[in-house]
Amino acid sequence: MKLPITAGLATAAVTITLYPLFEGGAWFWSCMGVILVVAATGAVASRLGARPWVAPAVAPVAVLVYLTAAFTAQEAFLRVIPTLDSLAGLAALVGEGFDDIQQYAAPVPANPGITLLTTTGVALIALLVDLFAVRLRRAALAGLPMLALFTVPAAVLPEPIGWPAFVVAAFGYIGLLVADGRERLKGWGRAVVVRRSGGPASGVTPDTERLALSGKRVGVTAIVLAVLVPAILPALSPDPLFGFGVGNGLGGSGGNIGIPDAIAKLGGQLRQDSNATVLTYSSSDDKPHYLRIYALDVFDGAKWTFSPLRGRPEDRVSEGPLPPVPGLGPGVPVKRATMRVTISEDLDRLHFLPLPYPARQVDADGDWRADRGSLMVFSTRDEVAGLDYQVVTDEPDPGLGALRSAVARPDSEPFLRLPDGLDPRVNALARRVTAGADTPYEKAVRLQEWFTRKGGFTYSLRASGSGAEALSRFVLRDRTGYCEQFAGAMAAMARMAGIPARVSIGYTGGSKIDGKWTVRTHDAHAWPELYFDGVGWLRFEPTPAGVGGQGSAQVPEYTRPVAPEAEPSAGPSAGQSDDDEETTGAGGPSRPNPRQLDRESQGTAVATDPGAPTSVKAGFGVAGALVLLLLPAAARLLVRRGRIRRLARPSGGPHAAWAELRDTLTDFGMAGEPGETPRALGRRVAERYALDPRAAESLARVVTAEERLRYAPAPPASGPVAADLRRIRRGLAAHLSRWRRLGAALAPASTLLRVRAFGEGALDVFDRMENLTPRLSRARLSRTPLGGTRRSGAREGGTRPGGPDGPFRRAAAGDDAGAARERTLTGTRR
């Protein structure tokens, strides 16, 4: 009966690895329920002694009843018995689940269709594990369906499976093997080494403890090596050790596709001292282009995140053009450009392509898919680092007539949604800034003008924060921040003014160096995108540019003020293009464009950071390996110093000297027998290695002090000193070769043996826990193998004192041993 339960636990352990694939945990409890049904069915069949084919025939019926009760109870008879309507409902849910799987990227929402598919798949695995391990008694073969379940997240997720989940799954499989091995050993017949059982089934059972312990040692060692070796080898990533599952995400629904927090990463890139190259590109129009990575359309009051992404198979970029541009009408002129983008090999893990918006066609190696709503291109398998791809973009070039006539569509409500609890003063301010504007486009231009010229804002990387309080603090009081604050604030205020808005994160167009546009770390940027019906999503730029701002930011031509007003005190105009020879403030003096200076100096004004040289990285790797190799020697040195400090204590000094002598002999390969007395060991060492008189005297002092401390009524008045241990060590080392002395110093055997003993002790704990039996079962009367009742207080020949409940039964030597074995097999009692 134990084996079916163990098979269910093993399946449940492997099921844990599916957690990063889903949002929430409802699917997990549904899977645990079906595993419980399969395990209970198998356990009952084993308990009743049914034939092997009974459980495989009954368990699928029990699974169908469970699925009916869990998913289509309303159509079932008595809410559990399947009917034609309930079966049709299950089939419909399965179809919905397949459709949803094709639309969502991991982590997928645990809707009923996907949950039913997952539960059915786990049920199939549980049935196969029970069939192989319990019915066919092929526990090792049961690892194949478990491996199939384990490979699902390994194949879908871009990140490696975390080591805790791997360890749990591996221990589940090893537990199944151990349980199967114990069942086999118990059926071997005549016991070679026996012990009295505390259970009611039998007086003697095979002692499988040592055999099972050896198997568990092999299994645990294999698991430890599988976890540690990838983290130690320099050619492999350490993420399997220190990561768990898919990793950190943006938060929000559907935003976790193995990417870091976009806002936090943006601020970190801008604050870095180094300005490393992220990517380079060439463009057919030879103009800079913003490269968008994320489009964040959900504002929850704390941060901007994006909605669930849908990557349909037909939306693979390899299938042809990208989906239609949302909101772009057929009559709007566009400016086409073809770009060739090369990503740096050193880019952090990223699964989204930096693309100009709107991209129309992408030619990139890998499984890249476009989300229809945002046109973000992502992959659940491939990374961007080192990728070289081509992209064709059709940037809208709308006229004022099209922009002024654009209105918000009824289906724009998700992009107008704001959380409760925002400061009402911010809403009132948005209405004041846009007061008098007749169209959404004019409101958007006024908002941009207010941030860049009229509002008194300044650019600073020291400002940070997001959410309701940060928004009100930024626009009402401080008015100091960087692109994150400017983009988020303008998008939120645009929604307050009735304009659909979202925040995009990516890179500005960068600087032209050696004939190519170069995008660096400090070009990371956030900007708002506002929606106009018939035109689609358009980029706006509220972040100050030029001197005192983010130098590579550019204001689009279509966002220039409709009727600009002269304001001498406003400083440099945010509307001046970076492509011009100069940036001129309205009514103010001209000053050189920093980007133009950068171009004229052929890129020498801002040096790129190539990163650490390969030789430096190799040096760090070698140093780390040396530190690991020297750990045993360092531990031995610390132990020796601690013992020398204890030599001054009358009660513990002789013991410390004796322990140091034993470890020295072990390190030098001179250790004696475990039962050797101090005097015998001292005599053997002195005679075999011919110590000089002073070293022999020191050895005798250590041995005599240990003997007196063990056997004398009072501890010795004086004991050995540190000089005695040094003389003994030098005298013994003189008989060793140079390489043996070096090995004793770098890899002391005494330390390595302690590590080994610690590992064996840790493994023994698992075996002791498995052998624990409840007191109630030990108190019951048990029967002999032939049905005879064991009487309390009875003594059997050769039994160690302690009564019939003693832990072990020994057979007498010689002929008595044969008689004892005979009585064991026949159930005879004396």
C-alpha positions in Angstrom: 0.0 0.0 0.0 3.0 2.3 0.5 4.1 2.1 -3.1 0.9 3.7 -4.6 1.1 6.6 -2.1 4.8 7.0 -2.9 4.1 7.1 -6.6 1.5 9.8 -6.0 3.9 11.9 -3.9 6.6 11.5 -6.6 4.2 12.8 -9.3 3.2 15.7 -7.0 6.8 16.6 -6.5 7.4 16.9 -10.3 4.2 18.8 -10.7 5.7 21.7 -8.6 8.0 22.5 -11.5 5.0 23.7 -13.5 4.4 26.6 -11.2 6.2 29.3 -13.3 3.9 28.5 -16.3 0.8 29.8 -14.6 -0.6 32.9 -12.8 -1.9 32.0 -9.4 -2.2 28.6 -7.7 -5.7 27.4 -8.5 -4.4 25.0 -11.2 -2.0 23.4 -8.7 -4.7 22.4 -6.2 -6.8 20.9 -9.1 -3.8 18.8 -10.0 -3.2 17.7 -6.5 -6.8 16.6 -6.3 -6.5 14.3 -9.4 -3.2 12.9 -8.1 -4.9 12.1 -4.8 -7.7 10.3 -6.7 -5.2 8.2 -8.6 -3.1 7.4 -5.5 -6.2 6.5 -3.4 -7.5 4.2 -6.1 -4.2 2.4 -6.4 -3.8 2.1 -2.6 -7.3 0.6 -2.2 -6.7 -1.8 -5.0 -3.4 -2.9 -3.4 -4.9 -3.2 0.0 -7.7 -5.4 -1.2 -5.2 -7.6 -3.1 -6.9 -7.0 -6.5 -5.3 -8.2 -9.7 -2.8 -5.9 -11.4 -5.2 -4.9 -14.2 -7.9 -3.7 -11.8 -6.4 -0.4 -10.8 -5.4 0.7 -14.4 -9.0 0.0 -15.4 -10.7 1.7 -12.5 -8.4 4.7 -12.0 -9.4 6.4 -15.3 -13.0 6.2 -14.4 -12.3 7.8 -11.0 -10.3 10.5 -12.8 -13.3 11.2 -15.1 -15.6 11.5 -12.1 -13.2 13.9 -10.4 -13.0 16.1 -13.6 -16.7 16.1 -13.9 -17.2 17.2 -10.3 -14.5 19.9 -10.6 -15.4 21.4 -14.0 -18.9 20.5 -15.1 -20.7 19.7 -12.0 -23.8 21.6 -13.1 -24.4 19.3 -16.0 -23.6 16.0 -14.1 -26.0 13.7 -12.4 -25.8 14.3 -8.7 -22.9 16.7 -9.5 -20.4 13.8 -9.9 -21.7 11.2 -12.3 -20.8 12.0 -15.9 -23.6 12.6 -18.4 -23.6 13.5 -22.1 -24.0 17.1 -21.3 -21.1 17.1 -18.8 -18.8 15.3 -21.3 -19.7 17.9 -23.9 -18.9 20.6 -21.4 -15.5 19.0 -20.8 -14.8 18.8 -24.5 -15.7 22.5 -25.0 -13.4 23.5 -22.1 -10.6 21.4 -23.7 -11.1 23.3 -27.0 -11.0 26.6 -25.2 -7.8 25.6 -23.4 -6.1 24.8 -26.7 -7.1 28.1 -28.1 -5.8 30.0 -25.0 -2.5 28.2 -25.1 -1.9 29.4 -28.6 -2.6 33.0 -27.6 -0.8 33.5 -24.3 2.9 33.5 -23.4 4.0 32.1 -20.0 2.8 32.7 -17.4 -0.7 32.0 -18.7 -3.8 32.8 -16.8 -5.3 29.7 -15.0 -8.7 29.9 -16.7 -11.0 26.8 -16.7 -9.8 25.6 -20.1 -6.1 25.7 -19.4 -6.6 24.3 -15.9 -8.6 21.4 -17.3 -5.9 20.6 -19.8 -3.2 20.8 -17.1 -5.1 18.6 -14.7 -5.8 16.0 -17.4 -2.2 15.9 -18.4 -1.1 15.5 -14.8 -3.7 12.8 -14.4 -2.3 10.9 -17.4 1.2 11.1 -15.9 0.0 9.9 -12.5 -1.8 6.9 -14.2 1.4 6.0 -16.1 3.6 6.3 -13.0 1.2 4.1 -11.0 1.1 1.5 -13.9 4.9 1.3 -14.3 5.9 1.5 -10.6 3.1 -0.3 -8.8 1.4 -2.7 -11.3 4.4 -3.6 -13.5 7.0 -3.1 -10.7 9.2 -1.1 -13.0 9.9 1.9 -10.8 12.9 3.1 -12.9 10.7 3.0 -16.0 8.2 5.3 -14.2 10.8 8.0 -14.5 10.0 8.5 -18.2 6.5 10.0 -17.8 7.8 12.0 -14.8 10.6 13.3 -17.1 8.1 14.2 -19.8 6.2 16.3 -17.2 9.5 17.9 -16.1 10.5 18.9 -19.6 7.4 21.0 -20.2 8.6 24.0 -18.2 12.2 23.4 -19.4 11.1 23.6 -23.0 8.7 26.6 -22.6 10.4 28.9 -20.1 13.3 31.1 -21.2 14.8 30.8 -17.8 16.2 27.6 -16.2 14.2 25.8 -13.7 15.2 26.9 -10.2 17.2 24.4 -8.1 14.6 24.1 -5.2 12.0 22.8 -7.7 14.6 20.4 -9.3 15.6 19.1 -5.9 12.0 18.4 -4.8 11.3 16.6 -8.1 14.5 14.5 -7.9 13.9 13.5 -4.3 10.4 12.4 -5.3 11.8 10.1 -7.9 14.5 8.7 -5.6 11.8 8.2 -2.9 9.9 6.1 -5.4 13.0 4.0 -6.2 13.7 3.5 -2.5 10.2 2.4 -1.7 10.2 -0.1 -4.6 13.6 -1.4 -3.5 12.4 -2.0 0.0 9.4 -3.9 -1.3 11.6 -6.1 -3.4 14.1 -6.8 -0.6 11.3 -7.8 1.8 10.3 -10.5 -0.7 13.8 -12.1 -1.0 13.0 -14.8 1.5 15.5 -16.0 4.1 16.9 -13.2 6.1 20.7 -12.9 6.4 20.7 -10.2 9.0 17.4 -9.9 11.0 15.8 -7.6 13.4 12.7 -7.8 15.4 9.9 -5.8 13.8 7.9 -3.4 15.8 4.8 -3.9 13.7 2.1 -6.5 13.9 2.9 -8.3 10.7 5.9 -10.4 11.6 8.5 -11.3 14.2 11.5 -10.9 11.9 11.9 -8.9 8.7 14.9 -8.4 6.4 17.2 -5.6 7.5 17.2 -3.4 4.4 18.6 -0.4 6.3 22.2 -0.6 5.0 21.3 -1.4 1.4 18.7 1.4 1.3 21.1 3.8 2.9 23.7 3.1 0.3 21.2 3.7 -2.5 20.1 7.0 -0.9 23.7 8.1 -0.6 24.2 7.6 -4.3 20.9 9.4 -5.1 21.6 12.4 -2.9 25.1 12.7 -4.1 23.9 12.7 -7.7 21.4 15.5 -6.9 24.0 17.6 -5.1 26.4 17.3 -8.0 23.6 18.2 -10.5 22.9 21.4 -8.6 26.4 22.5 -7.7 28.5 21.5 -10.7 26.7 23.9 -13.2 27.2 26.7 -10.7 31.0 26.0 -10.3 31.9 25.4 -13.9 32.8 28.7 -15.5 31.3 27.7 -18.8 27.8 27.4 -17.3 25.5 30.0 -15.9 25.1 30.0 -12.1 21.3 30.8 -12.4 20.3 27.1 -11.8 21.6 27.5 -8.3 20.6 31.0 -7.4 17.5 31.5 -9.5 14.0 30.1 -8.9 11.8 29.5 -11.8 11.2 32.1 -14.4 12.7 35.0 -12.5 11.6 38.5 -11.7 9.0 40.2 -13.9 7.3 43.5 -14.4 4.4 42.6 -12.3 0.9 43.0 -13.3 -0.9 40.4 -15.3 0.9 38.7 -18.0 4.0 40.8 -17.6 6.3 38.1 -16.4 8.2 36.7 -19.3 11.6 36.4 -17.8 12.3 40.2 -17.9 13.4 42.5 -15.1 11.4 45.4 -13.8 11.4 47.8 -16.7 11.2 51.0 -14.6 13.9 49.9 -12.2 16.2 48.7 -15.0 15.7 52.1 -16.8 16.8 54.1 -13.7 19.8 51.7 -13.1 21.0 52.2 -16.7 20.8 55.9 -16.6 22.7 56.1 -13.3 25.5 53.8 -14.4 29.0 55.5 -14.5 29.9 53.5 -17.6 28.2 54.2 -20.9 28.5 50.8 -22.7 27.3 50.2 -26.2 23.9 48.4 -26.3 23.4 48.2 -30.0 24.2 49.8 -33.4 22.0 50.2 -36.4 22.0 51.7 -39.9 19.0 53.2 -41.5 18.1 53.7 -45.1 16.9 57.3 -44.3 20.1 57.9 -42.3 18.1 59.4 -39.4 17.9 58.3 -35.7 14.9 56.3 -34.7 13.5 55.6 -31.2 13.7 51.9 -30.4 10.8 50.7 -28.3 11.0 47.5 -26.1 8.0 47.7 -23.8 4.6 49.4 -24.1 3.1 49.8 -20.6 -0.6 50.4 -20.7 -1.8 49.6 -17.2 -1.4 52.1 -14.4 -2.3 50.7 -11.0 -1.4 53.8 -8.9 2.1 52.4 -8.1 3.7 51.7 -11.4 3.1 51.2 -15.1 2.9 47.6 -16.4 1.6 46.0 -19.5 -1.5 43.8 -20.3 -1.2 40.1 -21.0 0.6 39.4 -24.3 -0.8 37.1 -27.0 1.7 35.5 -29.4 -0.3 33.5 -31.9 1.5 31.1 -34.2 0.3 33.1 -37.2 1.9 36.2 -35.7 5.4 34.8 -35.9 7.6 37.4 -37.6 8.9 34.7 -39.9 5.4 34.2 -41.3 5.4 37.6 -43.0 4.4 41.2 -42.2 3.5 42.1 -38.7 -0.2 42.5 -37.7 -1.9 45.7 -38.8 -1.0 48.9 -36.9 -3.8 49.6 -34.4 -5.8 52.7 -35.3 -3.8 53.6 -38.5 -6.1 54.7 -41.3 -5.4 53.9 -44.9 -5.1 57.5 -46.0 -2.4 58.5 -43.5 1.0 59.0 -45.2 3.9 57.1 -43.8 7.7 57.4 -44.0 9.3 54.0 -44.7 12.8 53.1 -43.6 14.7 49.9 -43.5 17.1 49.3 -40.6 19.8 46.8 -39.8 20.2 46.3 -36.0 23.1 44.6 -34.3 22.7 43.9 -30.5 25.8 43.7 -28.2 26.8 40.3 -27.0 27.1 41.7 -23.4 23.4 42.8 -23.2 21.6 41.5 -20.2 19.0 38.8 -20.6 16.2 40.2 -22.7 13.4 38.5 -24.7 11.9 41.6 -26.4 13.3 43.1 -29.7 14.1 46.8 -29.6 12.1 48.1 -32.6 11.0 51.4 -34.1 7.2 51.9 -33.8 5.4 50.8 -35.8 7.5 48.0 -37.3 6.0 46.4 -40.3 8.3 43.5 -41.0 11.1 41.9 -39.0 13.7 39.4 -40.2 15.3 37.8 -37.2 16.5 34.3 -36.3 14.4 32.5 -33.7 10.8 32.1 -32.6 9.7 35.8 -32.3 6.1 36.7 -32.2 4.2 40.0 -32.3 1.5 41.0 -29.9 -1.4 42.4 -31.9 -2.4 45.1 -29.5 0.9 46.6 -28.8 3.1 45.3 -31.7 5.8 44.3 -29.1 7.8 41.4 -30.5 8.9 38.9 -27.9 10.0 35.3 -27.6 9.7 32.8 -24.8 12.8 30.9 -25.9 15.3 33.2 -27.6 17.3 36.1 -26.3 18.3 39.3 -27.9 22.0 39.4 -27.0 24.2 39.0 -30.0 21.3 39.1 -32.5 21.5 40.7 -35.9 18.2 41.5 -37.6 16.5 43.7 -40.2 13.3 45.7 -39.6 11.1 47.7 -41.9 9.2 50.6 -40.3 6.3 52.8 -41.6 6.3 55.8 -39.3 3.0 57.8 -39.6 3.4 61.3 -41.0 0.0 62.8 -40.3 -1.1 66.3 -41.2 -2.7 68.8 -38.8 -6.1 68.1 -40.3 -6.0 64.4 -39.5 -4.7 65.1 -36.0 -7.2 67.8 -35.2 -10.1 65.7 -36.4 -9.1 62.6 -34.3 -11.4 61.6 -31.4 -11.2 58.8 -28.8 -13.0 55.6 -29.9 -15.4 53.8 -27.5 -13.1 50.8 -27.2 -10.3 53.1 -25.8 -11.6 52.8 -22.2 -8.7 50.5 -21.1 -6.2 53.2 -22.1 -8.2 55.9 -20.2 -8.5 53.9 -17.0 -7.0 55.4 -13.8 -6.8 54.0 -10.3 -8.8 55.3 -7.4 -7.0 57.4 -4.9 -5.0 59.7 -7.2 -4.6 63.2 -5.9 -7.5 65.3 -7.3 -5.3 68.3 -7.5 -3.4 66.6 -10.3 -6.6 66.1 -12.2 -7.5 69.7 -11.8 -4.1 70.7 -13.0 -4.4 68.6 -16.1 -7.7 70.3 -16.9 -6.2 73.8 -16.4 -3.2 73.0 -18.6 -5.4 71.8 -21.4 -8.2 74.4 -20.9 -9.2 76.1 -24.1 -7.9 73.3 -26.4 -10.6 72.2 -28.8 -9.3 68.8 -29.8 -7.4 65.9 -28.1 -4.4 66.7 -30.3 -4.2 70.3 -29.1 -4.5 69.1 -25.5 -1.6 66.7 -26.0 0.6 69.5 -27.5 -0.2 71.7 -24.6 0.7 69.0 -22.1 4.0 68.5 -23.8 4.7 72.2 -23.9 3.9 72.5 -20.2 6.4 69.8 -19.3 9.2 71.0 -21.6 8.8 74.8 -21.4 6.1 76.4 -19.3 6.0 74.2 -16.2 9.4 75.0 -14.8 10.6 71.4 -14.8 14.2 70.4 -14.6 16.0 67.1 -15.5 17.7 65.2 -12.7 18.7 61.6 -12.2 18.5 62.0 -8.4 14.7 62.0 -8.4 12.9 58.7 -8.3 9.6 57.1 -7.4 6.3 56.2 -9.0 2.7 55.8 -8.0 0.1 58.2 -6.7 2.2 60.1 -4.2 5.2 60.4 -6.4 3.0 61.7 -9.3 1.5 64.5 -7.2 4.9 65.3 -5.6 6.5 65.5 -9.1 3.9 67.7 -10.9 2.7 69.8 -7.9 5.9 70.5 -5.8 9.3 69.2 -6.9 9.0 69.3 -10.7 12.4 67.5 -10.9 13.0 64.1 -12.4 14.1 62.1 -15.3 12.3 60.4 -18.2 10.5 57.9 -16.1 8.7 60.7 -14.1 8.1 62.9 -17.3 6.6 60.0 -19.3 4.5 58.5 -16.5 3.1 61.9 -15.5 2.2 63.0 -19.0 0.5 59.7 -19.8 -1.5 59.9 -16.5 -2.5 63.6 -17.1 -3.4 62.8 -20.8 -5.8 60.1 -19.5 -7.2 62.7 -17.1 -7.8 64.9 -20.1 -9.6 62.2 -22.0 -6.7 61.1 -24.3 -5.8 57.4 -24.5 -2.2 57.0 -23.4 0.5 54.6 -22.4 4.2 54.6 -21.5 6.9 53.1 -23.8 10.4 52.1 -22.6 13.4 51.5 -24.8 16.2 53.7 -26.3 16.5 57.0 -28.1 18.1 57.1 -31.5 21.6 57.4 -30.1 24.5 59.1 -31.8 26.1 58.6 -35.2 29.7 57.2 -34.8 31.8 56.0 -37.7 28.9 55.9 -40.1 26.5 54.0 -37.8 24.0 55.0 -35.2 25.3 53.8 -31.8 22.9 53.4 -28.9 24.5 53.3 -25.4 23.4 52.6 -21.9 22.7 56.3 -21.2 20.3 56.4 -24.1 17.8 54.3 -22.2 14.6 56.3 -22.2 10.9 56.4 -21.4 8.3 58.4 -23.4 4.5 58.6 -23.6 2.5 57.4 -26.6 -1.0 58.9 -27.2 -3.7 57.4 -29.3 -5.6 59.3 -32.1 -8.3 57.5 -34.1 -7.3 57.2 -37.7 -3.6 57.8 -37.0 -2.9 55.3 -34.2 -0.3 55.6 -31.4 2.0 58.6 -31.7 5.1 59.3 -29.7 5.4 62.5 -27.6 8.4 63.8 -25.8 7.9 65.6 -22.5 11.5 65.1 -21.2 13.8 68.1 -21.6 16.5 67.6 -24.2 19.8 69.2 -24.9 22.0 70.8 -22.2 20.5 70.1 -18.8 18.3 67.3 -20.0 18.5 64.0 -21.8 20.7 65.0 -24.7 19.6 62.3 -27.2 15.8 62.9 -26.7 14.0 64.4 -29.8 10.7 66.1 -30.2 8.7 64.7 -33.1 7.8 67.2 -35.9 4.0 66.6 -35.6 4.1 67.6 -31.9 5.4 71.2 -32.5 3.2 73.8 -31.0 0.3 75.0 -33.2 0.8 78.6 -32.2 4.1 78.9 -30.3 4.5 81.9 -28.0 7.7 83.7 -27.3 9.0 83.1 -23.8 12.5 84.4 -23.4 12.8 83.0 -19.9 11.9 79.5 -21.0 15.4 78.5 -22.0 16.2 76.3 -25.0 13.2 75.2 -27.1 12.2 71.6 -26.6 10.9 71.6 -30.2 14.2 72.2 -31.8 15.3 69.0 -33.6 18.7 67.4 -32.7 19.4 67.2 -36.4 19.7 71.0 -36.7 23.0 72.7 -36.5 22.1 74.6 -33.3 19.5 74.4 -30.6 17.9 77.9 -30.2 15.7 78.9 -27.4 12.7 81.1 -28.2 14.1 84.6 -27.9 17.3 83.3 -26.3 20.9 83.0 -27.5 22.0 80.2 -29.7 24.3 77.5 -28.3 25.8 74.4 -29.9 23.9 71.2 -29.8 25.8 68.7 -27.6 24.9 65.9 -30.1 26.4 67.8 -32.9 29.7 68.2 -31.0 29.6 64.5 -30.5 29.2 63.9 -34.2 31.9 66.3 -35.2 34.4 64.6 -32.9 33.6 61.3 -34.5 32.4 59.9 -31.2 35.3 60.8 -29.0 33.3 63.1 -26.8 31.7 60.1 -25.0 33.8 57.0 -24.9 32.2 53.6 -25.0 32.9 51.0 -22.3 34.0 47.7 -23.8 33.8 46.0 -20.4 36.4 44.0 -18.6 39.1 42.3 -20.8 39.0 38.6 -21.2 42.2 38.2 -19.3 40.8 40.0 -16.3 37.7 37.7 -16.4 39.9 34.6 -16.6 42.0 35.9 -13.7 38.9 36.2 -11.6 37.9 32.7 -12.5 41.3 31.3 -11.6 41.3 33.2 -8.3 37.9 31.8 -7.4 39.0 28.3 -8.2 42.1 28.7 -6.0 40.0 30.0 -3.1 37.9 26.9 -3.3 40.9 24.6 -3.4 42.5 26.3 -0.4 39.4 26.0 1.8 40.4 22.7 3.4 43.9 24.0 4.2 42.5 27.1 5.7 40.1 25.1 7.8 42.9 22.9 9.0 45.0 25.9 10.0 42.2 27.4 12.0 41.6 24.1 13.9 45.3 23.9 14.7 45.5 27.4 16.0 42.4 26.8 18.2 44.0 23.7 19.7 47.2 25.6 20.5 45.3 28.2 22.3 43.6 25.5 24.5 47.0 24.0 25.5 47.2 26.3 28.5 44.0 24.8 30.1 44.8 21.9 32.5 41.6 20.1 31.8 41.4 20.4 28.0 45.0 21.0 27.0 46.2 17.4 26.8 43.1 16.4 24.8 43.8 19.3 22.4 47.4 18.1 22.0 46.3 14.5 21.5 43.7 15.5 18.9 46.3 17.6 17.0 48.7 14.6 17.1 46.1 12.3 15.7 45.2 14.7 12.9 48.9 15.3 12.0 49.4 11.5 11.7 46.2 11.3 9.5 47.5 14.1 7.3 50.9 12.4 6.9 49.3 9.0 6.2 50.6 7.5 9.5 47.3 7.0 11.3 46.9 3.9 13.4 44.1 1.7 14.4 41.0 3.3 15.9 41.3 1.2 19.1 45.0 1.8 19.6 45.8 3.1 23.0 47.9 6.3 23.4 50.9 4.4 24.7 50.8 1.9 21.9 50.5 4.6 19.3 53.4 6.6 20.8 55.6 3.5 20.9 54.8 2.6 17.3 55.4 6.1 15.9 58.7 6.5 17.9 60.1 3.2 16.8 58.9 3.2 13.1 60.0 6.7 12.2 63.1 7.0 14.4 62.3 10.4 15.8 65.2 12.5 17.2 65.5 12.7 21.0 63.8 16.0 21.4 60.9 15.0 19.2 60.6 11.7 20.9 60.5 13.4 24.3 57.8 15.7 23.0 55.8 12.7 21.7 56.1 11.0 25.1 54.9 14.2 26.9 51.8 14.3 24.7 51.1 10.6 25.2 51.6 10.7 29.0 49.4 13.8 29.4 46.6 12.1 27.5 46.9 8.9 29.5 46.9 10.8 32.8 43.9 12.8 31.7 42.0 9.6 30.8 42.8 7.4 33.7 44.3 9.4 36.6 41.9 10.7 39.3 43.2 14.2 38.8 44.4 16.0 35.6 48.1 16.5 35.2 49.7 19.7 36.6 51.4 20.5 33.4 51.0 19.3 29.8 52.5 19.6 26.4 53.1 23.0 24.8 53.0 24.3 21.3 56.7 23.7 20.8 56.1 20.0 21.4 53.6 19.8 18.6 56.0 21.7 16.3 58.9 19.3 17.0 56.7 16.2 16.4 55.4 17.7 13.1 58.9 18.5 11.9 60.3 15.1 12.9 57.5 13.2 11.1 57.6 15.5 8.0 61.3 14.7 7.6 60.3 11.1 6.6 58.0 12.3 3.8 58.6 13.4 0.3 58.2 17.0 -0.8 55.0 16.2 -2.7 53.5 14.3 0.2 54.2 17.3 2.5 52.6 19.6 0.0 49.5 17.4 -0.3 49.2 17.3 3.5 49.3 21.1 3.6 46.9 21.8 0.8 44.4 18.9 1.1 44.7 17.7 4.7 43.1 14.2 5.0 41.8 15.0 8.5 39.6 17.8 7.3 38.4 15.9 4.3 37.4 12.9 6.4 35.4 15.2 8.7 33.5 16.6 5.7 32.8 13.1 4.6 31.6 12.1 8.0 29.3 15.1 8.1 27.8 14.1 4.8 27.3 10.5 5.9 25.7 11.7 9.1 23.3 14.0 7.2 22.3 11.0 5.0 21.8 8.8 8.1 19.3 11.3 9.4 17.0 10.5 6.5 17.3 6.8 7.1 16.6 7.2 10.8 13.5 9.2 10.1 12.2 6.6 7.7 12.6 3.8 10.4 10.6 5.7 13.0 7.5 3.8 14.0 4.5 5.0 16.0 4.5 4.0 19.7 1.0 2.5 19.2 2.2 0.0 16.6 5.1 -1.0 18.9 2.7 -1.6 21.7 0.5 -4.0 19.8 0.9 -7.8 20.0 2.4 -9.2 16.9 2.4 -12.6 15.4 5.2 -14.9 14.2 5.4 -15.8 10.5 3.4 -19.0 11.2 0.8 -17.4 13.3 2.1 -18.0 16.8 1.6 -15.2 19.3 4.6 -13.6 20.8 4.4 -13.5 24.6 5.6 -10.4 26.5 8.7 -11.1 28.5 9.7 -14.2 26.6 13.4 -14.8 26.0 14.7 -16.3 22.9 18.1 -18.0 22.6 20.8 -15.5 21.9 18.5 -12.5 22.4 20.2 -9.4 23.9 18.7 -8.3 27.3 15.9 -6.0 26.9 12.9 -8.2 26.4 11.1 -9.2 23.2 10.9 -5.5 22.2 14.7 -5.2 22.0 15.8 -3.8 18.7 18.0 -6.7 17.5 18.0 -10.5 17.9 21.5 -12.1 17.7 22.1 -15.7 17.0 24.6 -17.6 19.2 28.0 -18.6 17.9 28.8 -22.0 16.4 26.0 -24.6 16.5 23.7 -22.3 18.4 23.7 -19.9 15.4 22.2 -22.7 13.2 19.7 -23.6 15.8 18.6 -20.0 16.2 18.2 -19.6 12.4 16.2 -22.8 12.3 13.9 -21.4 15.0 13.5 -18.2 13.1 12.4 -19.9 10.0 10.0 -22.3 11.7 8.5 -20.0 14.3 9.4 -22.4 17.1 9.5 -20.8 20.6 11.6 -21.9 23.5 
